[in-house]
Amino acid sequence: MSPFSNAIIIGASSGMGAELARLLARKRVRTALVARRREALEELAAGITKETPKAPAPLVYPHDVRHFDEVPTLFQRIAHDLGGLDLVVYCAGVMPPVAVNEYDFGKDRMVYEVNVLGAIAWLNEAAKRFENQESGVIAAFSSVAGDRGRKGQPVYSSSKAALNTYMEGLRNRLGHRGVRVVTIKPGPVRTPMTEGLKMPFMINADEAARQIWAGIRSSRTTVYVPKKWRAIMWVIRSIPSALFRGKDI
Amino acid sequence: MPHDRLERVQAWGLNSASMAHVYRPSTVERLREVFELAHRTGRQVALRGAGRSYGDAFQNSEQIVLDLSRMNRVLDWDPEEGIIALEPGVTIERLWQYIIEDSWWPSVVPGTMSTTMGGCLGMNIHGKNAWKVGPFGNHVLDFDLMLPSGDTVRVDREGDPQLFRGAIGGFGMLGCITRVRLRTKRVHSGLLRVFPQRVRNFDEMVDSFEENADAMDYMVGWADCFPGRPRSIGRGEMHFAQYLEPGEDPFPAQTLRVENQQLPDTIMGLLPKAIVWKLAAPFVNNIGMRLINTAKYHAQLKPGAGKPYLQSHAAFAFLLDYVPNWHHAYKPGGLIQYQSFVPKEYAADVFAEQVRLSHRFGMYPYLAVTKKHLPDDYLITHAVDGYSMALDYPVTRSNRKRLWKLCHEMDEMVLAAGGRFYLAKDATMLPGTPRRYLPEENLRAFEALKQRCDPGGMLSSNLYRRLFASRGAPEGGRAGMKAASLQHVGRSA
C-alpha cells in the first residue's frame, strides 16, 4: 500500500518518467501522465494497463510544457479527473547535444523553457494547491550536472542549478505547511536523453525509478540517484573552479 | 472553477481531508446558483452544515461542497404552540437559546450544540432520549427541499411519506433542505433532575437501562474500556434525567434564562475553556487516558457521589461542548468514533466482545458512550430496538491500517447480531456494508427516490461514493473517487 493515492507525472512518455509511471501503477497509485506526444503516452498507458491490470488505469494528457498558459486550467482539470492529488513529479527535461564552441540561443532557450519555466509553471500550481491542502509531495528531476558549471553543457547545467534553487525556495515556503519538496538529482541514466553518450556509472531507468520512488517516500530533501553521487558530487563541488578551466569534465 | 474556492475540507475527527470548491450561500437564490454552476461545470455537490460528522460525510474531493452555515435565520416562531421554522444553517445552540425563555426545549438534541438543522435532518440525529421520542425526524412537521433541478418541494409525512422518510436521514443525497418546521418540547423548568448510578459491567448497564426506561426522560451510559478484570468489562456510570413537573421548580423564569443554562467559561473555576484541549493533549495516549478513565470510575466511590442532583438542560445535554475543540487534542492523526447499534438481546455481549477484540488488537477506546434506541421507519436508518455504543479511538499513521481492520472485524459482529451503523460517525465501513444492514426494500425505495429527485447524480459525497456508488447510483463518469476519499491527513505521527 502506497502512502499516495493520486499523482501527476509531467514528462512521463519516456525515460525515467515512464519507468516511474509503471512503478506507481504497481503501487496502485492513480496517475495522470502528461507529455508532448499523444501516441507515446497512449502506448505507455496501454502497456501499464496490460502489465498491471489491477492498477487504476492511467489518465493521459498530451501537453507541451512550453505552453505555459495552459497549465493552470489543465492542472485543475487533472486534479478533478483524478479526484484528489497528493504527488506531483516534474520529470520533463531536455539536453540537446551541444558542441563546445556552439552558442545556439534557440537551443538554449528551449532548454530553459522545458527544464526551468515549465517546471515553475507546473510546480507553482502544485505549491498553491498543496499549501491549502496542508499535505502533498512536490518532486522535480534535477541532475548532478546542476552542481557545477561544466564546459560541455553550460546551459543545461545552469538550468538544473536554477531548478535546484527554485525547489529550495519552495521547500522553505512550504515545509512548515506539511508539504514535502524533493529535489531528485540523478547521475547518468540510460534514457533516450543520454542515448549514444558514454558516461560513468550509468544505470538503467527502471533501477533509477525504484530509487527515486524510495527517495520520494523518505524524509530526504535531495535525493541522489544512485546514492554514491552524493559523495562524488561533494568531492567535485569541493574542487576549486579554477582547476576546471579547459578540462573536459 | 475559480481557484480561490478550492479549500481543504477536513473531517471533524481529523482523520481525513480533501480539497473541494466550497460555496457558502446566504440565500435560497444563491443556493440555486450553486446548483446551476454545478450543472454547468459537471461537478457534484455535497452538503455541509457545521461539519460535525466524524468522517467523510461532507467531503467531496475536487467537487463542490455547499456549506449551509450562513443560511441561519429563524423564519417563524410560535411560542404558544412551540412550533418553529428555521433555515438549514441554524444551529442547535441558536435554537435552544431562542426558545428556552418561552418554556420550550428542542425535542431532540445531540451531544454538541454546534450542529445545524440541515445536518440534524440529513443524518437524522438522535439524543439521550432516543428510545422515548425517536430521532430528530420524528419532530419535523414539514420541510422545503430544493432538488438539483432548482425546484423546491414542500414535504410532510402525509403528503409524500416516501420522500419524508428518505430525505430525513438521506445525508443530503436527495436535495437540500432550505426550511424546516419543528415541534419543540414544553418544559416547566430550566433544570433536570439527574440520577447517577455506578455499573460494574455491560450486563449491569443494560439492566440499568431497562429498569429506568419507563421512569426517565434521558439516559446515557459511560464505560471505561481499558483492560481490567474480565468481569468488569464495561464498568462505568449511568446518568438518568427527568424533566421537572410544573410547580417543582419555584423559579422557572430564572432557571430558564439563557445565561443560567450556559456551560461554565472556565474549568475548575480557573482555566479558560479555550485552552483546555492543549492541556489535555499530553494525556491523549494509552497511559493518560487509562488514568483518566480509572479515576472517573473510582470518583463514583467517594462519599456523596451517586446522589441525585439538579442540572441545567444545556449542561446535561451538551457534554461534548465542555471542552471546545477537544478533537484537536487528538492531533495530528485525529480520531474515529466507531458507533454501532445492536439489538438489545445481543448488545451486552457484542459490546463486551468489541472491547475484548480491541484489547487483542492492542487498541483502547479512550471514550465509550452507550444509549438506548427504538427502531424507526426512515429509509437510511441507524436505529434498532436495542443499544448503541460509541467508541473513540485515536488514529496515528502507524495504527491506521490496523484500526480499520479492527473496525471491519467489529462490523461483522454487529452485522451478525442484526445491528446497524450511523453515517454521521462513519469513517471506516467497507463499500457495500450499508447494503448488508439496511432492509432491501429501504434500499430500493431510496434508489428510486434518488432517480426521481436527482436523476443526474449531482448530489454526492466521498461517503456516498465510498459506500453506495457501487450499485444503482449514478456514477457520473467521475474517476478516482474511492482513492481520494482515503487520502491521509496525518503527516507525522
Chai-1 contact restraints between the chains, C-beta under 6 A:
chainA,res_idxA,chainB,res_idxB,connection_type,confidence,min_distance_angstrom,max_distance_angstrom,comment,restraint_id
A,S5,B,A483,contact,1.0,0.0,6.0,A-B,restraint_1
A,S5,B,Q487,contact,1.0,0.0,6.0,A-B,restraint_2
A,R30,B,G480,contact,1.0,0.0,6.0,A-B,restraint_3
A,R30,B,A483,contact,1.0,0.0,6.0,A-B,restraint_4
A,A79,B,E62,contact,1.0,0.0,6.0,A-B,restraint_5
A,H80,B,E62,contact,1.0,0.0,6.0,A-B,restraint_6
A,D81,B,A479,contact,1.0,0.0,6.0,A-B,restraint_7
A,L82,B,G480,contact,1.0,0.0,6.0,A-B,restraint_8
A,G83,B,S61,contact,1.0,0.0,6.0,A-B,restraint_9
A,G83,B,E62,contact,1.0,0.0,6.0,A-B,restraint_10
A,G83,B,G480,contact,1.0,0.0,6.0,A-B,restraint_11
A,G83,B,M481,contact,1.0,0.0,6.0,A-B,restraint_12
A,G83,B,A484,contact,1.0,0.0,6.0,A-B,restraint_13
A,G84,B,S18,contact,1.0,0.0,6.0,A-B,restraint_14
A,G84,B,S61,contact,1.0,0.0,6.0,A-B,restraint_15
A,G84,B,A484,contact,1.0,0.0,6.0,A-B,restraint_16
A,G84,B,Q487,contact,1.0,0.0,6.0,A-B,restraint_17
A,N132,B,R8,contact,1.0,0.0,6.0,A-B,restraint_18
A,Q133,B,R8,contact,1.0,0.0,6.0,A-B,restraint_19
A,Q133,B,M19,contact,1.0,0.0,6.0,A-B,restraint_20
A,S135,B,R491,contact,1.0,0.0,6.0,A-B,restraint_21
A,G178,B,R491,contact,1.0,0.0,6.0,A-B,restraint_22
